[in-house]
């Protein structure tokens, strides 16, 4: 059964890819810069606070994107909709068959 239930796996792969790429981008941005030894602790604290603010903004953006991806994955897809319709038709067909067998019994010869 190749192709069955590919949608959740594909979504997880996409979500994982987005998270890994975002982590790599954040790691590249937060790589320690070469700072000369003559910088004061106040300047370093200000630089760290600025980087922290920047990283917090990026993290919020990534969290919003992940939430949007999860919301899209929760919606039923094309395959699920037509599968449900086929299931309903199958149940009604079985019910119609049983009802017709009850109405028209075989004549005894």
Secondary structure, DSSP 8 states (H G I E B T S, - for coil): -TTTTHHHHHHHHHHHHHHHHHHHHHHHHTS-----TT--HHHHHHHHHHHHHHHHHHHHHHHHHHHHHHHHHHS--HHHHHHHHHHHHHHHHHHHHHHHHHHS-----
